[in-house]
Amino acid sequence: MSTQQALREQHPIGREVKGAKHLLEVDETPERGRGIFAREKLSAGTTLLEERAYATVVDDKHLESHCSIWSSPSASALMTDSANNGRRASVKTGHCIEVNALASEELRPEDPQLFDAINALQSHRLDYSEEKLETFAQMAALIRTIIGEEACLPASEMIDLLCRFSCNSISVSDGELVNIGVGVFPVLSLVNHSCSPNAAIIFNGESATLRAIKNIQVEEEICQSYMEISEPRYVRRKELREIYFFDCCCSLCLRYDQTADPRTTYNCVSSGCAGLIDLPDQLENATCTVHGRLSVDLEAKLTDEVTKAFRLYRKAAEESDPDRALSTGLSCLRLQSKLMHPANSEMIRTRRLVLDLLLSRKKWEEAYKLSHDLLDAYQLLYEQHHPSISVQAYMTYKLAQWCHADDIQLLYAKISEAVQLLLVSHGDGQALTKEAKQALANCIIRRDSVNTSG
C-alpha cells in the first residue's frame, strides 16, 4: 500500500480525529496538505486531543529518572512486520533510530492498526540526501543484525520507516519543558506547524495532550510550533526546511517582511541615536530606523561589538569553573543590554545561561531579576498562554520565595499569575499545575493570617 493510500484510509478527509475531545476533523488545503481543523469554537485552555505514543525513547541524560515511566507495550517492536514479533526499537534524540534490546522485555505481537498508522505518515524519502539515506541503510543493517532477519521488514521498507520516524518524531518534555527524549505520535503528526501557534503539546510520560493556547474559531486550522519560537525567522525556516522539508509562510514569518523582528533587532551604535537596526540574517547593509544606512565605520563598530558579545557567550558556555563562567556571562549580558533589543534571541540565550549559573551559585536575588527579564521577553515573543510563559512565571514566583519571603503581597501576585497561566497551558490535572495550586493555597493561608494578626 502506498503512503497516500494509507493516509487516506487512516485519516480520511471529513472524518473526526481519533482521540479528539471536541469536534475536530481532518481536512486538506492546497498549500499545506492534510491538517486538523476545528468544527466548533474552542476557548484557550481547552483540551483538544490526547494520544499515547507509538514509541518513545529517553535521551541518555534522563534515562535513569524517566525510563520506568516510559515503559509501554505500545512502544514495542517498531522495526517488525505486523505479523511478527520483535524487541523494541525507538526514536532516538537527534531524529535517529536505535534498538533498545532490553533483556527483561518480553516479545509481544504488534497491533496491525498501530503499524498502519505509522505507515500512513509521510516519509519524504525522495527529499533526503544520499548521505542521509546511506546512514539510514547502515542503521537498518544494524537493526537486522540485532533483531534477526525473520523479525524485520525488507531492507527498503525499513529505510522508509526510518525516514518516517526521522521527520515525524516529536520532542518530548517534562512539565517544566525540559526536553527528555522524543516520541512518535501518529495523530499529532497531522497537526501542522505555525510560528504563531494556537495549540501546544503537554506531556505526561508517554501520553501527549494537545491544548488550545488561543481562542480558536470554527473552521480554523489547529497548529502547533515545531520550532523554538524565540529563534530568528531565518533559523526557524532553515531548520524547518532541513528537517521537515517545507518553507514556512505563517503569519508571524510574513509579519516581519514589513516590520523589524525583536529577535534580530539591535540598538543603533551611533552616539546619541535612539534608532533600531533589524539584522535578520547578516550584519551587512545595516540600516537604522532614524538615520538610514550606517556608515562604513559604524557598520564596522556594530560588527565588532556583536562579535565580542558572541565570543563572551561562547567563553562563558565553555568555561568549566562556575565562578569564571558567571563573571564572563554577566559581562556578555551587560554588553548585549547596550547593544540589543531585550527580546533579541542572542540575549535570551545568554539570559538562560546566566540564570542557570546564578541558580547553581544560589544567588537568588540576581536570579529572580533575570527570571523576570526572561518572562518579559517571552511575553513579547510568545502567545499569551504559551507553556514557556507559564513555566517562567512559576519559576519567577519560586525565586521570589527565596529573596522576598516576607513580601506576602508580591508572592501572592506572582503565584496567582502563574496558576492562571498554568491552568490554560498545562491543565488542571498536570503535576506542575497541582504544585502551583498548592503553593497558591498556602500563600492565601499565610496572607489571611497576616491580615488577621494585623
Helices and strands as residue ranges (DSSP letters): H 3-10, E 24-29, E 33-38, E 47-52, E 55-58, G 60-62, H 63-70, G 73-75, E 85-86, E 89-92, E 96-99, E 108-109, H 112-119, G 125-127, H 130-147, G 149-151, H 155-168, E 170-173, E 179-184, G 188-190, E 192-193, E 199-204, E 207-212, E 223-224, H 233-239, I 240-244, H 251-255, G 262-264, E 265-267, E 276-278, E 287-288, E 292-293, H 296-318, H 322-339, H 345-360, H 364-381, H 387-403, H 408-425, H 431-453
